[in-house]
Amino acid sequence: MNPIFSVRDITKFYGNQKGCEGVSFDLYPGEVLGIVGESGSGKSTLLNVISGQLEPDQGDVLFDTRHAGMVSTTAMAEPERRMLARTDWAYVHQNPRDGLRMAVSAGGNIGERLMNIGARHYGDIRETASGWMGRVELDTGRIDDRPSTFSGGMQQRLQIARNLVTGPRLIFMDEPTGGLDLSVQARLLDLLRNLVRELGLAVIIVTHDLAVVRMLAHRVMVMQRGQVVESGLADQVLDDPQHPYSQLLVSSILQV
C-alpha cells in the first residue's frame, strides 16, 4: 500500500524561534497518527504547516490526489490548495466556533461545504445535511437552529459533520476534545473512532491528551522543542516509551 500523505523534512521558524524542524513521516489510508507533546513542543505549528495554513521554510508535503497521484501541496497554486481543502481534506478545530459559521443554521453549515463543490439542489442538500446530523448524533429536528444554541459538544459534532459531508480522505484534527467535559469527550471519541473505521479515513490528530491517542491512534509521534524525539506504534510508545521525554509524558510527571 502506498502512502496517501508524505511529509518530508518540514521546518518552520518564527524569526530565531524554532517552530518545528526536520519532521518527516508517511501516512497511509485508514491510519490515524497522533502527534503529542507539551505546549510549545511544535505540534500545532507542524499541523498548520502540513495542512497548508503556514508556509514551510524548508521541506515538502505530498498528497496522493485522485487524478494526478502524488503532488506537492506546497507547490500548488492557492486556488488548487483551497479546492483540496474543500474536498479531499478537512480540518477540525479545537474550538468549533472557528470551524462553523455561527450565524448560519446547522443544516446551512453542512450544506455550505456541499455547495462549495457544486451542489445546487436545495432538497438534496437539505436531505444530505439531515442525514449527516443523524450520523453524528444530533437531533435532525434542529436542522434550522443556529450553532450558537448548541452545547460545546454538539457544536463539535456539527463541525465534524460539516467536514465529512464531502467525503474527504484526509482529516486534520487540532485538540478535538479540548475544553469538553469528560463525559462529552468520551461520546465524541467513540463517535470519531466509529467514523474513522467506517469511512476508512486517514487522520492526523494533535493533542496533549494521551487518552485520546490511546483510543484513536495507530501510530504516535512525540515532539519536544520542535523535533520528533520518538515515534512508533501507539501501544508501544504509550506502554514502553524509550525516550526520557516520552517517559515523562506517559508517567504524567510533565504537565502538558
Sequence and secondary structure as in RCSB ss.txt:
>XXXX:A:sequence
MNPIFSVRDITKFYGNQKGCEGVSFDLYPGEVLGIVGESGSGKSTLLNVISGQLEPDQGDVLFDTRHAGMVSTTA
MAEPERRMLARTDWAYVHQNPRDGLRMAVSAGGNIGERLMNIGARHYGDIRETASGWMGRVELDTGRIDDRPSTF
SGGMQQRLQIARNLVTGPRLIFMDEPTGGLDLSVQARLLDLLRNLVRELGLAVIIVTHDLAVVRMLAHRVMVMQR
GQVVESGLADQVLDDPQHPYSQLLVSSILQV
>XXXX:A:secstr
   SEEEEEEEEEETTEEEEEEEEEEE TT EEEEE  TTSSHHHHHHHHTTSS  SEEEEEEEETTTEEEESTT
S HHHHHHHHHTTEEEE SSGGGTS TTS HHHHHHHHHHHTT   HHHHHHHHHHHHHHTT  GGGTTS GGGS
 HHHHHHHHHHHHHTT  SEEEEESTTTT  HHHHHHHHHHHHHHHHHHT EEEEEES HHHHHHH SEEEEEET
TEEEEEEEHHHHHHS  SHHHHHHHHT S  
